[in-house]
Structures are given as C-alpha cells and as structure tokens.
Amino acid sequence: MEKTTPIECLIVDDHPAICFALKAILEKTPGFTASSAADGVRAMALIKENPPSLVILDIMLARLDGLEVLTRIKQFDPAIKVLILTGLSAEQYAMRTLRGGAEGFINKNIDLHDIPLICRQILDGYCYYPDFCLKQRIAELTTPEAENPLSTLSDREISVLRHLLDGKSIKEIADLLLLSNKTISTYKARLFEKTGTHDLERLKQLMEQQ
C-alpha cells in the first residue's frame, strides 16, 4: 500500500509554548508533520529552503512582522496556504490579512486541538474567517463608502503604528524590525501624513474601527 506524503506545516510564533503545543498536536494528527520558527526572517529562510503546504503565522513577530511575512510568502509561492493565528483582534487585522491573501484568521483563545481540522479545511480550498469579514468584503466590492484613513497605509506602516501605540520608541521599533532609526522615522512621518493626524489616541480609535 502506497504511503501518503505527510502535509508539511510551518508554525511561526515567538512564544515557545505555542510552538511546542501546536507542533505536538499536529504531529499526533495523521497526515501532518510540523516545524517551527520564532521570527519572520527565520521563517522565510525555512520556507525558501523547504516550502511547506501551510504556514500557521502570528502577526506580532520580531525582525519581520507577520503581515510582511504574509506578503513575502505569497510573492514567493501563492500556492502556500497561510492561517493567521494571533492574539490581536480580528476587527483590526482580519480584513487586512484577507486582502493580503491569507486563507484563514483565528485568535489564540481558540482550543488548539481544533487547528488540525481548520488546517484540513484550508488545504481543501476553503477560507476560515469570522463571518463579518465576508459581509465586509462583499460590501467593499458592491457599495462605495467612506474609507478609513488607515486603509491607505502599507503593512509596514501599520506595523510601525502598532508599535507606536504600544508606547515603543523609534529606536525600539527599529531594533524590532531590523531597520534604521531614520527609516522608522520616515514611516512614522508618512503614516501621519496619510492619516492627516499626529494624534495617537485618534489613530488608536481608527484601528478599532477597521
């Protein structure tokens, strides 16, 4: 009897406990094998070395933010499926990841034992997103409406904004994203220009409205 090639999954998360638990769950599930990476740079290196069928990806990562990793994965090989697993709110980030090409978005408060089934559904060609995302996507395509200023920001600018809202300094953000202080300052100035405000509290409110 011919053996079925196991489905390779890459878990990208900077929390060792999440990686360990999810890897153990997937490898106990027939037909799956799993590896892990703790940051975006390492993840992309592994993906290019041995492309997985599916990547389970956090958004809050050092070195390369998860949103940028998503973009790079889809540029490298659009056939690689991506399931976003994050502690960040779906209201703020799910639509952005859907537009970026991810096939699913779930919050870390989910029972991790449900993830193999979700992975199988995604690999079978289904998307796994909160209901409001489908309704919002249809509305975007059919009904012109006032645009949230944050929708004009790039994924990198959104990453910088999130760190600013967390109270991080320019230097701290530069260290996290492996960029120069000058580059982060440029992103900061650009996002203020695009949104038309320097008020971080206002930008936080806009994030919550996305």
Secondary structure as GFF3:
##gff-version 3
##sequence-region A 1 210
A	DSSP	beta_strand	7	12	.	.	.	ID=ss1
A	DSSP	alpha_helix	16	28	.	.	.	ID=ss2
A	DSSP	beta_strand	32	37	.	.	.	ID=ss3
A	DSSP	alpha_helix	40	49	.	.	.	ID=ss4
A	DSSP	beta_strand	54	57	.	.	.	ID=ss5
A	DSSP	alpha_helix	66	76	.	.	.	ID=ss6
A	DSSP	beta_strand	81	86	.	.	.	ID=ss7
A	DSSP	alpha_helix	90	99	.	.	.	ID=ss8
A	DSSP	beta_strand	104	107	.	.	.	ID=ss9
A	DSSP	three_ten_helix	112	114	.	.	.	ID=ss10
A	DSSP	alpha_helix	115	123	.	.	.	ID=ss11
A	DSSP	alpha_helix	131	142	.	.	.	ID=ss12
A	DSSP	three_ten_helix	149	152	.	.	.	ID=ss13
A	DSSP	alpha_helix	155	165	.	.	.	ID=ss14
A	DSSP	alpha_helix	170	177	.	.	.	ID=ss15
A	DSSP	alpha_helix	181	195	.	.	.	ID=ss16
A	DSSP	alpha_helix	200	209	.	.	.	ID=ss17
###
